[in-house]
């Protein structure tokens, strides 16, 4: 059955919605009221308060990136200011999740992401579509460290929809040095399985296991392939030769109240479809990094105020035929108001291991209607010598919270002087359909 659903992702999505429909109907006996957590209601009001937790996951927001399991759990659990006040899952579902969290320390979530992009030019197909199903969670075994330390896990399936390209392939097929999305078709895989240990005052944190470097290095509030910018310049910095998910060790500590230091070492040959811990200890090919920075709330990567400098280095990957490389990254974000945060990101690299040699990105993110998001970013990228001309990219998106569980995000990316496409002065890529369903 699992193999059948993997071959037919649309059927899997329908099955997911059928299960959701069951929970949508409140299981109420005659004369009884539905059980709803007090934390989701304002005192003296019957309506759930926007931004409050439904299952108690708010305490999971951490210093790791916005697309990490911990932050995804916290964000998805909040009551949304949706355009249509429809919830696929009733209060029974969230009460079950709260009981599992309070009694077992187990936080659970799942989502389905879909993207269909169209390009005005491509060397093959001008459309690309892909879907991603993810089941994820965190188990905090208890005691005083509950809601702090725990086992983080995520299982996912990335699949092609249709017979053409994935959005990741489409972006490069336009002749751009940077892709327009991270949606691929790598199939089933474990994308996270690591232990995080946090001390009692949350000032020191170490994570070890099967993890992704991009969840820890150079993070900023809008770093999410599923809910934020998709262009490589505004996602993980393209001047960094970040490896796929693999075995790694990361430390992060806070000093002098608002300053922090972080460092990590990772298997440079990680893969999205397997967990080969032996590769880390046998090949001796590593991606390592260190970062220092300032933030008034360094324990929360989504606080909106930050400046950081990161350095990275990767060994030559002999079997893969990838050269060694090194580089520096800079990120600065300033929260000017409750809803408005401009940002600057830059990077420079050496060794041709990364996508481009240097990059500068300027943009902003704005919260609209509390739960919606509007973002705009402009980037300049300079490829390595012999790999094309300098290019400029403009990305704009609007994430609409359609219902409590569904986000719809139209957007576009316009690349001027695509680095490896001298015959076209610009290429326009539209996210024709982009949505996310989260539970």
C-alpha positions as CSV (number, residue, x, y, z in Angstrom):
1,X,0.0,0.0,0.0
2,X,2.8,2.4,0.9
3,X,4.4,1.8,-2.5
4,X,1.1,2.4,-4.2
5,X,0.6,5.8,-2.5
6,X,4.2,6.7,-3.3
7,X,3.6,6.1,-7.0
8,X,0.3,8.1,-6.8
9,X,0.9,11.2,-4.6
10,X,-2.4,12.7,-5.5
11,X,-4.1,9.6,-4.1
12,X,-2.0,10.0,-0.9
13,X,-3.1,13.6,-0.6
14,X,-6.8,12.6,-1.0
15,X,-6.4,9.9,1.6
16,X,-4.9,12.5,3.9
17,X,-7.9,14.7,3.5
18,X,-10.3,11.9,4.1
19,X,-8.6,11.2,7.4
20,X,-8.8,15.0,8.1
21,X,-12.5,15.0,7.4
22,X,-13.1,12.4,10.1
23,X,-11.5,14.7,12.7
24,X,-13.3,17.8,11.4
25,X,-16.6,16.5,12.8
26,X,-16.5,17.0,16.6
27,X,-17.3,13.8,18.6
28,X,-19.9,15.2,21.0
29,X,-22.4,13.3,23.0
30,X,-25.8,14.7,23.7
31,X,-25.7,17.3,26.4
32,X,-21.9,17.6,26.3
33,X,-19.8,20.5,25.0
34,X,-16.8,20.1,22.9
35,X,-13.5,20.1,24.8
36,X,-11.3,23.0,23.8
37,X,-8.0,24.0,25.5
38,X,-8.2,27.1,27.7
39,X,-4.9,28.3,26.1
40,X,-6.7,28.8,22.8
41,X,-9.3,31.1,24.2
42,X,-9.1,34.6,25.6
43,X,-10.5,35.0,29.0
44,X,-14.1,35.8,28.8
45,X,-14.4,35.1,25.1
46,X,-15.5,32.1,23.1
47,X,-13.3,32.7,20.1
48,X,-9.8,31.2,19.9
49,X,-7.1,33.9,20.0
50,X,-4.9,34.3,16.9
51,X,-1.3,33.3,17.6
52,X,-2.0,31.0,20.6
53,X,-1.1,27.4,20.7
54,X,-3.6,24.6,20.2
55,X,-1.4,21.8,21.5
56,X,1.2,23.5,23.6
57,X,4.0,23.5,21.1
58,X,4.9,27.1,21.4
59,X,7.8,26.3,23.7
60,X,9.5,24.5,20.9
61,X,10.6,27.7,19.0
62,X,14.4,27.6,19.0
63,X,17.6,29.0,17.5
64,X,17.5,26.6,14.6
65,X,16.1,27.8,11.2
66,X,12.5,28.5,10.5
67,X,12.2,25.4,8.3
68,X,13.4,23.1,11.1
69,X,11.2,20.5,12.7
70,X,11.0,22.4,16.1
71,X,9.9,25.7,14.6
72,X,7.6,24.1,12.1
73,X,5.8,22.3,14.9
74,X,5.3,25.6,16.8
75,X,4.2,27.6,13.8
76,X,1.7,25.1,12.6
77,X,0.1,24.7,16.0
78,X,-0.9,28.4,16.3
79,X,-4.4,29.6,15.7
80,X,-4.4,31.5,12.4
81,X,-6.2,34.6,11.2
82,X,-7.4,32.7,8.1
83,X,-9.4,34.2,5.2
84,X,-11.9,31.4,5.5
85,X,-12.6,30.2,9.1
86,X,-12.5,26.5,8.3
87,X,-10.5,24.0,10.2
88,X,-10.1,20.5,8.7
89,X,-9.3,19.0,12.1
90,X,-11.6,19.5,15.0
91,X,-10.7,20.2,18.7
92,X,-10.5,16.4,19.4
93,X,-7.4,16.2,17.2
94,X,-5.6,19.0,19.0
95,X,-6.7,17.7,22.4
96,X,-5.1,14.3,21.4
97,X,-1.9,16.0,20.4
98,X,-1.9,18.0,23.7
99,X,-2.3,14.9,25.8
100,X,0.5,13.1,23.9
101,X,2.7,16.1,24.4
102,X,1.9,16.6,28.1
103,X,2.1,12.9,29.1
104,X,4.7,11.6,26.7
105,X,6.6,14.7,25.6
106,X,5.7,13.7,22.0
107,X,5.0,16.6,19.5
108,X,3.8,15.5,16.0
109,X,3.0,17.2,12.7
110,X,2.7,16.5,9.0
111,X,2.2,18.5,5.9
112,X,1.9,18.3,2.1
113,X,3.6,20.9,-0.2
114,X,2.9,21.4,-3.9
115,X,4.5,23.6,-6.4
116,X,3.9,24.1,-10.1
117,X,6.1,26.7,-11.9
118,X,6.1,28.1,-15.4
119,X,9.1,29.7,-17.2
120,X,9.1,31.9,-20.2
121,X,12.2,30.0,-21.5
122,X,13.7,26.6,-20.8
123,X,16.1,24.4,-22.8
124,X,13.6,21.6,-22.4
125,X,10.2,21.8,-20.6
126,X,8.8,25.2,-19.6
127,X,6.9,23.8,-16.6
128,X,7.9,21.9,-13.5
129,X,5.8,20.4,-10.8
130,X,6.6,18.5,-7.6
131,X,5.1,17.5,-4.3
132,X,6.5,16.9,-0.8
133,X,4.8,14.9,2.0
134,X,6.5,15.2,5.4
135,X,5.8,13.5,8.8
136,X,7.8,15.0,11.6
137,X,8.0,15.4,15.3
138,X,10.1,15.7,18.5
139,X,10.2,13.4,21.5
140,X,11.2,15.0,24.8
141,X,11.5,12.2,27.3
142,X,10.8,14.3,30.4
143,X,12.0,15.6,33.7
144,X,13.2,19.2,34.0
145,X,14.5,19.1,30.4
146,X,11.1,18.4,28.9
147,X,10.3,20.8,26.0
148,X,14.1,21.5,25.7
149,X,16.1,18.4,24.9
150,X,14.8,15.6,22.7
151,X,14.9,13.4,19.6
152,X,14.0,15.2,16.4
153,X,12.8,13.2,13.4
154,X,11.3,13.8,10.0
155,X,10.3,11.4,7.2
156,X,9.5,12.7,3.8
157,X,8.6,11.8,0.2
158,X,9.6,14.2,-2.6
159,X,8.0,13.2,-5.9
160,X,7.7,14.5,-9.5
161,X,4.2,15.3,-10.6
162,X,3.6,14.8,-14.3
163,X,6.3,13.7,-16.8
164,X,8.4,16.8,-17.1
165,X,10.9,18.6,-14.8
166,X,10.9,19.3,-11.1
167,X,10.9,23.0,-10.1
168,X,14.5,22.6,-9.0
169,X,15.5,21.3,-12.5
170,X,13.4,24.0,-14.2
171,X,15.3,26.8,-12.4
172,X,18.6,25.7,-13.8
173,X,17.2,24.8,-17.2
174,X,16.4,28.5,-17.8
175,X,20.1,29.2,-17.8
176,X,20.2,30.8,-14.4
177,X,23.2,30.1,-12.1
178,X,20.6,29.8,-9.2
179,X,17.5,27.6,-9.1
180,X,14.0,28.9,-8.4
181,X,13.0,26.3,-5.9
182,X,14.2,23.4,-3.7
183,X,11.4,21.0,-4.8
184,X,13.0,17.8,-6.1
185,X,12.0,14.2,-6.7
186,X,14.3,12.2,-4.4
187,X,11.6,9.8,-3.2
188,X,11.3,8.5,0.4
189,X,14.0,9.4,2.9
190,X,14.7,10.3,6.5
191,X,15.6,14.0,6.5
192,X,16.1,14.4,10.3
193,X,17.0,12.0,13.0
194,X,19.1,13.6,15.7
195,X,19.3,14.3,19.4
196,X,19.4,17.8,20.8
197,X,20.6,18.5,24.3
198,X,19.8,21.9,25.9
199,X,21.0,23.0,29.3
200,X,18.5,24.2,31.9
201,X,18.8,27.9,31.0
202,X,18.9,27.3,27.2
203,X,22.2,29.0,26.8
204,X,24.0,26.0,25.4
205,X,22.7,23.5,22.8
206,X,24.4,20.5,21.1
207,X,22.8,18.5,18.3
208,X,24.2,15.2,17.0
209,X,22.9,12.7,14.4
210,X,21.4,12.8,10.9
211,X,20.8,16.5,10.3
212,X,21.1,19.3,7.7
213,X,23.7,22.0,8.1
214,X,21.3,24.6,6.6
215,X,19.1,24.4,9.7
216,X,21.8,25.8,11.9
217,X,24.2,28.0,9.9
218,X,23.3,31.5,8.6
219,X,19.6,31.2,9.6
220,X,17.3,34.2,9.5
221,X,13.5,34.6,9.9
222,X,12.5,34.0,6.3
223,X,14.6,30.9,5.7
224,X,12.0,28.3,4.6
225,X,11.6,26.5,1.3
226,X,8.0,25.8,2.1
227,X,6.6,29.1,3.5
228,X,9.1,31.7,2.5
229,X,11.4,32.8,-0.4
230,X,12.4,30.0,-2.8
231,X,15.1,31.6,-4.9
232,X,18.6,30.3,-4.0
233,X,19.8,33.8,-3.2
234,X,17.2,34.2,-0.4
235,X,17.2,30.6,0.8
236,X,20.4,28.9,1.9
237,X,23.2,31.2,0.7
238,X,24.4,30.0,-2.7
239,X,28.0,31.0,-2.0
240,X,28.1,28.2,0.5
241,X,28.7,24.6,-0.6
242,X,26.2,23.1,1.8
243,X,26.0,19.3,1.7
244,X,22.8,17.2,1.7
245,X,21.5,15.9,5.0
246,X,23.9,13.5,6.7
247,X,25.7,12.8,10.0
248,X,26.8,15.9,11.8
249,X,27.5,17.6,15.2
250,X,26.5,21.2,16.0
251,X,27.1,23.4,19.0
252,X,25.5,26.7,19.8
253,X,26.1,28.8,22.9
254,X,25.1,32.3,24.1
255,X,27.5,34.7,25.8
256,X,27.4,38.2,27.2
257,X,23.5,38.1,27.1
258,X,23.0,38.9,23.4
259,X,26.0,37.4,21.6
260,X,26.3,33.8,20.5
261,X,28.8,31.4,18.9
262,X,28.0,28.3,16.9
263,X,30.0,25.7,15.0
264,X,29.4,22.4,13.2
265,X,31.0,19.6,11.3
266,X,29.0,17.5,8.8
267,X,29.5,14.6,6.3
268,X,30.2,16.3,3.0
269,X,28.8,13.2,1.2
270,X,25.3,13.2,2.8
271,X,22.4,12.0,0.8
272,X,18.6,12.8,1.1
273,X,17.6,9.1,0.7
274,X,19.8,7.2,3.1
275,X,21.5,7.4,6.5
276,X,25.1,6.2,6.0
277,X,26.8,7.2,9.2
278,X,29.9,5.2,8.2
279,X,30.6,7.8,5.4
280,X,31.3,10.4,8.1
281,X,34.0,8.3,9.7
282,X,35.5,6.5,6.6
283,X,35.8,9.1,3.8
284,X,37.1,12.0,6.0
285,X,35.4,14.5,3.7
286,X,33.8,17.1,5.8
287,X,31.8,20.4,5.7
288,X,32.7,22.5,8.7
289,X,31.6,26.0,9.8
290,X,31.7,28.5,12.6
291,X,29.5,31.5,13.2
292,X,29.3,34.4,15.6
293,X,26.6,37.0,15.9
294,X,24.3,39.3,17.9
295,X,20.6,39.1,18.6
296,X,18.5,40.5,21.4
297,X,16.8,37.1,21.5
298,X,19.5,34.7,20.4
299,X,17.4,31.6,21.5
300,X,14.8,32.4,18.8
301,X,15.9,32.4,15.1
302,X,12.6,34.1,14.1
303,X,12.9,37.0,16.5
304,X,13.5,39.4,13.6
305,X,16.7,41.1,14.8
306,X,20.1,39.7,14.1
307,X,23.6,40.2,12.6
308,X,25.9,37.3,12.0
309,X,29.2,36.4,10.3
310,X,29.9,32.8,9.3
311,X,32.9,31.0,7.8
312,X,32.8,27.6,6.1
313,X,35.1,25.1,4.6
314,X,34.6,21.8,2.7
315,X,37.1,19.2,1.7
316,X,37.5,17.9,-1.8
317,X,35.0,15.1,-2.5
318,X,37.1,12.7,-4.5
319,X,34.5,10.2,-5.6
320,X,31.9,12.9,-6.4
321,X,34.5,14.9,-8.3
322,X,33.7,18.1,-6.4
323,X,36.6,20.5,-5.5
324,X,37.3,21.9,-2.1
325,X,36.0,25.3,-1.1
326,X,35.7,27.9,1.6
327,X,33.8,31.2,2.1
328,X,32.4,33.9,4.3
329,X,28.7,34.8,4.9
330,X,27.0,37.9,6.3
331,X,23.4,38.2,7.3
332,X,21.6,41.2,9.0
333,X,17.9,41.5,9.8
334,X,16.3,44.5,11.5
335,X,12.7,44.4,12.9
336,X,11.6,48.0,12.3
337,X,8.1,47.4,13.5
338,X,5.8,44.6,14.6
339,X,5.2,43.6,11.0
340,X,8.1,44.9,9.0
341,X,11.7,43.4,8.7
342,X,14.2,44.4,6.0
343,X,17.3,42.1,5.5
344,X,20.7,42.0,3.9
345,X,22.6,38.8,3.0
346,X,25.9,38.5,1.3
347,X,28.6,35.9,0.7
348,X,31.9,35.3,-1.1
349,X,33.6,31.9,-1.8
350,X,36.7,30.4,-3.3
351,X,37.3,27.0,-4.8
352,X,34.3,26.5,-7.1
353,X,32.5,24.1,-4.7
354,X,29.5,26.5,-4.3
355,X,26.9,27.6,-6.9
356,X,28.4,31.1,-7.3
357,X,31.5,33.0,-6.2
358,X,29.8,36.0,-4.7
359,X,26.3,37.2,-3.9
360,X,24.4,40.1,-2.4
361,X,20.7,40.0,-1.6
362,X,18.4,42.8,-0.2
363,X,14.8,42.4,0.7
364,X,12.1,42.6,3.3
365,X,9.4,40.5,4.9
366,X,6.1,41.8,6.2
367,X,3.4,40.2,8.2
368,X,-0.1,41.0,6.9
369,X,-3.3,40.3,8.7
370,X,-1.2,38.6,11.4
371,X,-1.0,35.3,9.6
372,X,-0.2,36.3,6.0
373,X,3.3,37.1,4.7
374,X,4.4,39.4,1.9
375,X,8.1,39.3,0.8
376,X,10.2,40.9,-1.9
377,X,14.0,40.4,-2.5
378,X,16.6,41.6,-5.1
379,X,19.8,39.7,-5.6
380,X,23.1,40.0,-7.5
381,X,25.1,36.9,-8.2
382,X,28.6,36.6,-9.7
383,X,29.5,33.1,-11.0
384,X,33.0,31.7,-11.0
385,X,35.3,32.5,-13.9
386,X,34.2,30.7,-17.0
387,X,30.7,29.9,-15.7
388,X,28.8,32.8,-17.2
389,X,27.9,36.4,-16.6
390,X,26.7,38.3,-13.6
391,X,22.9,38.0,-13.1
392,X,20.2,39.9,-11.2
393,X,17.0,38.3,-9.7
394,X,13.8,39.8,-8.3
395,X,11.5,37.6,-6.3
396,X,8.1,38.6,-4.9
397,X,5.6,36.4,-3.1
398,X,2.4,36.6,-1.0
399,X,1.5,33.8,1.4
400,X,-2.2,33.7,2.1
401,X,-3.6,31.8,5.0
402,X,-6.6,30.5,3.2
403,X,-8.0,28.3,6.0
404,X,-6.6,27.2,9.4
405,X,-4.7,24.4,7.6
406,X,-4.1,25.6,4.1
407,X,-1.6,28.2,2.8
408,X,-1.6,29.4,-0.8
409,X,1.5,31.3,-2.0
410,X,1.5,32.9,-5.5
411,X,4.7,34.5,-6.5
412,X,7.3,35.1,-9.3
413,X,11.0,35.3,-9.9
414,X,12.4,37.5,-12.7
415,X,16.1,36.9,-13.6
416,X,17.9,39.5,-15.7
417,X,21.0,38.5,-17.7
418,X,20.8,34.8,-16.7
419,X,24.4,33.6,-16.2
420,X,24.4,30.6,-18.6
421,X,21.8,31.9,-21.1
422,X,23.5,34.7,-23.2
423,X,20.7,34.5,-25.8
424,X,18.0,35.9,-23.4
425,X,18.2,39.1,-21.5
426,X,15.6,37.9,-18.9
427,X,13.6,34.9,-17.9
428,X,10.4,35.1,-15.9
429,X,9.3,32.2,-13.7
430,X,5.9,32.2,-12.1
431,X,4.7,30.0,-9.2
432,X,1.4,29.2,-10.9
433,X,0.2,27.0,-8.0
434,X,1.9,26.8,-4.7
435,X,0.1,25.5,-1.6
436,X,0.8,23.8,1.7
437,X,-1.6,21.8,3.8
438,X,-0.4,21.3,7.4
439,X,-1.8,19.4,10.4
